[in-house]
Amino acid sequence: MAVETLLELETPASPEPPEEPTGLARIWADMVAAGWREAALRYASHALALMLLGVVIWMGRWNLDFLDRIAAKAALDQLTLTATPVVTSEAVITDTTIAPPPVSAELILPPETGAVSRLADLHTLIPTGGRFEVLTYTVEAGDTLFGIADNFHLKPETVLWGNYFTLKDDPHTLRPGQVLNILPIDGTYHFVTEGNTVEQIARFYNVEAQVIVDWAPNNIDPVTLTSPTSGWLVVPGGQRELQVWSVPTIDRTTTSNRANNFGQCPGGYSGAIGSGTFVWPADRHYLSGYNYSAIHHGIDIKAEVGDPIYATDGGVIVYTGWNDFGYGNLVVIDHGNGWQSVYGHFSQIYVVCGQSVGQGIGLGLAGSTGRSSGPHLHFELRYAGAYVNPWDMLTP
């Protein structure tokens, strides 16, 4: 019995079978056998780095949000301390109502999401409403009617219609130092005289009476439609005929008496007939002033004092001399085929009444006479009494 026991103790135990490898271990072993070990380790390290970066960004945003909340709470606590009633030995303040503090971007709590909040700004780019008052503007050196109108987002006609007693519907009368009315809206400015009615004013400016009434600063009773007995009314959208800055069309065959100091010729002439084609009347072929428009029926061609001026086509001189309408020293040629050409602001004139001239013949020297802000040639073309844009007719 003892021998059997010793044999049992001396007999070694049989080895346990090895453990089955896990699925991940088998995959790893297969990747190693396939030579993918280093690539797998590299991608795994990249993934771990991205995870760490994400954690850092999240922690940074959380910390910023936390600090913003602490700063906002401290500011609100300071306001609370300021608003707390002070108890003195003489009296107890029972009314703790105080005026709300002014809006400040520093006191706006950040949103719960932690997103950046927009600062409070009382001044934005969104217009708060249109202008209703009539402004005044003092003309400066270098100003033009069209430039002033553009600066105030108005039509040039509106500037003329708002300042008839100053500009007389003539853009060339603009001078530094003049004080102009600047309407708040395109339209006309009407000086009310005794006996004017809203209906009369509206009819004259081609608008409905209600348009004038609805413009609140006019202070018109909407029931009786009574207009002020004096003063000015803004007529939104109103328009009227311009008092054209021009001389009448003069026919060579028509006889007339010269009036005042105008240079209109007696007429009854015959002579050269134009070709119907037109050459430039000055050596320079570009503007130095106003262009052709509804309120300026010619073009201001660049010319210095003393530069020669030429006949744009053949014809007969029907006007030569001073003109009171603003042209200064003026020459008009009747071309005998329905066309007439007009030349203004001469410093010297070489031609006389009834003279027959050919295309390109010198008429005189450029200047700045009359209503001129500087030396140039004011040039017009007319056909059968109607204005024609010179740009459409002059040779390139």
Rosetta blueprint (number, residue, H / E / L):
1 M L
2 A H
3 V H
4 E H
5 T H
6 L H
7 L H
8 E H
9 L H
10 E H
11 T L
12 P L
13 A L
14 S L
15 P L
16 E L
17 P L
18 P L
19 E L
20 E L
21 P L
22 T L
23 G H
24 L H
25 A H
26 R H
27 I H
28 W H
29 A H
30 D H
31 M H
32 V H
33 A H
34 A L
35 G L
36 W L
37 R H
38 E H
39 A H
40 A H
41 L H
42 R H
43 Y H
44 A H
45 S H
46 H H
47 A H
48 L H
49 A H
50 L H
51 M H
52 L H
53 L H
54 G H
55 V H
56 V H
57 I H
58 W H
59 M H
60 G H
61 R H
62 W H
63 N H
64 L H
65 D H
66 F H
67 L H
68 D H
69 R H
70 I H
71 A H
72 A H
73 K H
74 A H
75 A H
76 L H
77 D H
78 Q H
79 L H
80 T H
81 L H
82 T H
83 A H
84 T L
85 P L
86 V L
87 V E
88 T L
89 S L
90 E L
91 A L
92 V E
93 I L
94 T L
95 D L
96 T L
97 T L
98 I L
99 A L
100 P L
101 P L
102 P L
103 V L
104 S L
105 A H
106 E H
107 L H
108 I L
109 L L
110 P L
111 P L
112 E L
113 T L
114 G L
115 A L
116 V L
117 S L
118 R L
119 L L
120 A L
121 D L
122 L L
123 H L
124 T L
125 L L
126 I L
127 P L
128 T L
129 G L
130 G L
131 R L
132 F L
133 E L
134 V L
135 L E
136 T E
137 Y E
138 T E
139 V L
140 E L
141 A L
142 G L
143 D L
144 T L
145 L H
146 F H
147 G H
148 I H
149 A H
150 D H
151 N H
152 F L
153 H L
154 L L
155 K L
156 P H
157 E H
158 T H
159 V H
160 L H
161 W H
162 G L
163 N L
164 Y H
165 F H
166 T H
167 L H
168 K L
169 D L
170 D L
171 P H
172 H H
173 T H
174 L L
175 R L
176 P L
177 G L
178 Q L
179 V E
180 L E
181 N E
182 I E
183 L L
184 P L
185 I L
186 D L
187 G E
188 T E
189 Y E
190 H E
191 F E
192 V E
193 T L
194 E L
195 G L
196 N L
197 T L
198 V H
199 E H
200 Q H
201 I H
202 A H
203 R H
204 F H
205 Y L
206 N L
207 V L
208 E L
209 A H
210 Q H
211 V H
212 I H
213 V H
214 D H
215 W L
216 A H
217 P H
218 N H
219 N L
220 I L
221 D L
222 P L
223 V L
224 T L
225 L L
226 T L
227 S L
228 P L
229 T L
230 S L
231 G E
232 W E
233 L E
234 V E
235 V E
236 P E
237 G L
238 G L
239 Q L
240 R L
241 E L
242 L L
243 Q L
244 V L
245 W L
246 S L
247 V L
248 P L
249 T L
250 I L
251 D L
252 R L
253 T L
254 T L
255 T L
256 S L
257 N L
258 R L
259 A L
260 N L
261 N L
262 F L
263 G L
264 Q E
265 C L
266 P L
267 G L
268 G L
269 Y L
270 S L
271 G L
272 A L
273 I L
274 G L
275 S L
276 G L
277 T L
278 F E
279 V L
280 W L
281 P L
282 A L
283 D L
284 R L
285 H L
286 Y L
287 L E
288 S L
289 G L
290 Y L
291 N L
292 Y L
293 S E
294 A L
295 I L
296 H E
297 H L
298 G L
299 I E
300 D E
301 I E
302 K E
303 A L
304 E L
305 V L
306 G L
307 D L
308 P E
309 I E
310 Y E
311 A L
312 T L
313 D L
314 G L
315 G E
316 V E
317 I E
318 V E
319 Y E
320 T E
321 G E
322 W E
323 N E
324 D L
325 F L
326 G L
327 Y L
328 G E
329 N E
330 L E
331 V E
332 V E
333 I E
334 D E
335 H L
336 G L
337 N L
338 G L
339 W E
340 Q E
341 S E
342 V E
343 Y E
344 G E
345 H E
346 F E
347 S E
348 Q E
349 I E
350 Y L
351 V L
352 V L
353 C L
354 G L
355 Q L
356 S E
357 V E
358 G L
359 Q L
360 G L
361 I L
362 G E
363 L E
364 G E
365 L E
366 A E
367 G E
368 S L
369 T L
370 G L
371 R L
372 S L
373 S L
374 G L
375 P L
376 H E
377 L E
378 H E
379 F E
380 E E
381 L E
382 R E
383 Y E
384 A L
385 G L
386 A E
387 Y E
388 V E
389 N L
390 P H
391 W H
392 D H
393 M L
394 L E
395 T L
396 P L
